[in-house]
Amino acid sequence: MSDRRKADSDAYTKFRPSRFVKEGGKWYFSTREGTMEGPFELKPDAEDRLNSYIKIMASGFMPRDSKLSIQPVNVPKL
């Protein structure tokens, strides 16, 4: 079963203005799963990460009840 809304489009992701919050000079976004993701230096960075987050959640690879944050992993360069 999909959490996708009938009005959702594959062509683009529409961001709800209330999904983004600026606090202490940093940007965050809230998720349907109830997490707050961030911080990001710039709002476009938060928007890009939200788009990635939505794609990951829609893929089914991340359990919907997971409290894990989807943050990049800093891998040391070899």
KASULHU-V39585 format. One record per residue. N is the residue number from 0. RES is the residue in one small letter. SS is DSSP state (helix for helix, strand for strand, loop for the rest). BURIAL is 1 if it has 9 or more other ideal C-beta (glycine too) atoms within 8 Angstrom, else 0. D_LAST is the distance of its C-alpha to the last C-alpha in Angstrom with 2 decimals. Layout:
BEGIN
n->N res->RES ss->SS burial->BURIAL d_last->D_LAST
n->N res->RES ss->SS burial->BURIAL d_last->D_LAST
END
This chain:
BEGIN
n->0 res->m ss->loop burial->0 d_last->41.68
n->1 res->s ss->loop burial->0 d_last->40.02
n->2 res->d ss->loop burial->0 d_last->40.01
n->3 res->r ss->loop burial->0 d_last->40.27
n->4 res->r ss->loop burial->0 d_last->43.30
n->5 res->k ss->loop burial->0 d_last->45.68
n->6 res->a ss->loop burial->0 d_last->45.30
n->7 res->d ss->loop burial->0 d_last->41.48
n->8 res->s ss->loop burial->0 d_last->40.31
n->9 res->d ss->loop burial->0 d_last->37.32
n->10 res->a ss->loop burial->0 d_last->37.56
n->11 res->y ss->loop burial->0 d_last->36.38
n->12 res->t ss->loop burial->0 d_last->35.86
n->13 res->k ss->loop burial->0 d_last->38.54
n->14 res->f ss->loop burial->0 d_last->37.48
n->15 res->r ss->loop burial->0 d_last->40.13
n->16 res->p ss->helix burial->0 d_last->40.60
n->17 res->s ss->helix burial->0 d_last->40.98
n->18 res->r ss->helix burial->0 d_last->37.59
n->19 res->f ss->strand burial->1 d_last->35.89
n->20 res->v ss->strand burial->0 d_last->36.45
n->21 res->k ss->strand burial->0 d_last->35.69
n->22 res->e ss->strand burial->0 d_last->35.72
n->23 res->g ss->loop burial->0 d_last->34.89
n->24 res->g ss->loop burial->0 d_last->33.64
n->25 res->k ss->strand burial->1 d_last->31.00
n->26 res->w ss->strand burial->1 d_last->31.40
n->27 res->y ss->strand burial->1 d_last->31.45
n->28 res->f ss->strand burial->1 d_last->32.71
n->29 res->s ss->strand burial->1 d_last->34.66
n->30 res->t ss->loop burial->1 d_last->34.37
n->31 res->r ss->loop burial->0 d_last->37.11
n->32 res->e ss->loop burial->0 d_last->35.61
n->33 res->g ss->loop burial->0 d_last->36.52
n->34 res->t ss->loop burial->0 d_last->33.16
n->35 res->m ss->strand burial->0 d_last->32.34
n->36 res->e ss->strand burial->1 d_last->28.89
n->37 res->g ss->strand burial->1 d_last->27.35
n->38 res->p ss->strand burial->0 d_last->27.26
n->39 res->f ss->strand burial->1 d_last->26.55
n->40 res->e ss->loop burial->0 d_last->27.26
n->41 res->l ss->loop burial->0 d_last->29.22
n->42 res->k ss->helix burial->1 d_last->31.49
n->43 res->p ss->helix burial->0 d_last->30.03
n->44 res->d ss->helix burial->1 d_last->26.62
n->45 res->a ss->helix burial->1 d_last->28.57
n->46 res->e ss->helix burial->1 d_last->30.42
n->47 res->d ss->helix burial->0 d_last->27.34
n->48 res->r ss->helix burial->1 d_last->25.91
n->49 res->l ss->helix burial->1 d_last->29.39
n->50 res->n ss->helix burial->1 d_last->29.50
n->51 res->s ss->helix burial->1 d_last->26.25
n->52 res->y ss->helix burial->1 d_last->27.68
n->53 res->i ss->helix burial->1 d_last->30.90
n->54 res->k ss->helix burial->0 d_last->29.27
n->55 res->i ss->helix burial->1 d_last->27.29
n->56 res->m ss->helix burial->1 d_last->30.51
n->57 res->a ss->helix burial->1 d_last->32.56
n->58 res->s ss->helix burial->0 d_last->30.29
n->59 res->g ss->loop burial->0 d_last->31.31
n->60 res->f ss->loop burial->0 d_last->27.83
n->61 res->m ss->loop burial->1 d_last->28.29
n->62 res->p ss->loop burial->0 d_last->31.47
n->63 res->r ss->loop burial->0 d_last->33.92
n->64 res->d ss->loop burial->0 d_last->34.78
n->65 res->s ss->loop burial->0 d_last->31.21
n->66 res->k ss->loop burial->0 d_last->30.89
n->67 res->l ss->loop burial->0 d_last->27.11
n->68 res->s ss->loop burial->0 d_last->25.92
n->69 res->i ss->loop burial->1 d_last->23.80
n->70 res->q ss->loop burial->0 d_last->21.14
n->71 res->p ss->loop burial->0 d_last->17.65
n->72 res->v ss->loop burial->0 d_last->14.92
n->73 res->n ss->loop burial->0 d_last->12.35
n->74 res->v ss->loop burial->0 d_last->9.03
n->75 res->p ss->loop burial->0 d_last->6.38
n->76 res->k ss->loop burial->0 d_last->3.79
n->77 res->l ss->loop burial->0 d_last->0.00
END
